[in-house]
């Protein structure tokens, strides 16, 4: 059947219009994350992205850019805030310089096991949500790292043994902690840990068994002291502007997938603790139960830091701790 010019134009117009409608209802979101693919956080996010794609029948696809390949870790939050990407993951207490409440989960010896970490997140979530909302951001889910331990090139029996050591820091709280124990803090991101030790930039670090095993810490340290200092969290946030552009069904699917990802992520973290600690031991790292002298000294420093944190966190911190202690 032949079409006249006018008829052809109408059909073409309908086709173009249909194409625009389809493209408007389908979206691909680029998602920067700071950690390598083998990190359990990244694996959990990959499962989250798969869940979103399936639940929305492909209307929303999340493309993950891991290991800081799209934006470096310090840039991710502002990349989401500025609209360069609609969604991203970062280490929550990196925002401590903006407001101390963001760093509650990195306060030394405030919450040192998963039950307490969950109580702390329940108390912290509404405060964090309100602070992020002011920046046009919305938290989707948060997952903790395993309890943080101490990696060194020698046995550490007391706080005095840390004096003068070049110490890896990943947030403002850990910088303060390093200074309090007399160490010299240096900011080093996870992908750069092996090189930092190899070049002498750092000689010790406090981090999870996950990061230690994934970075093959046995190549550059000899001891892992299981001080269980805190359980810091990663958080996944979405731009509220990008979220509002989604239809209601897609929004609901995204939020439901986030709930599933948070639950799954906490379970993965718990399993990770035992598995990765064993990997450290199997590869020759001496896993040490900390001495009473070391723990007493560290907890004393932690208590002093909490006093300072309360002052810095203001009313938000007071609300947070009140809710945490009431649980």
Buried (B, 14 or more C-beta within 10 A) or exposed (E): EEEEEEEEEEEEEEEEEEEEEEEEEBBEBBBBBBBBEEBBBBBBBBBBBEBBBEBBEEBBBBEBBBBBEBBEBBBBBEBBBEEBBBBBBBBBBBBBEBBBBBBBBBBBBBBBEBEBBBBBBEBBBEBBEEBBEEBBBBBBBBBBBBBBBBBBEEEBEBBEBBEEBBBBBBBBBBBBBBEBBBBBBBBBBBBBBBEBBEEEBBBBBBBBBBBBBBBEBBEBBBBBBBBBBBBBBBBBBBBBEBBEEBEEEBBEBBBEBBEBBBEBBBEBBEEBBEBBBEBBBEEEBBBBEBBEEBBEBBBEBBEEBBEEBBEEBEEBBEBBBEBBEEE
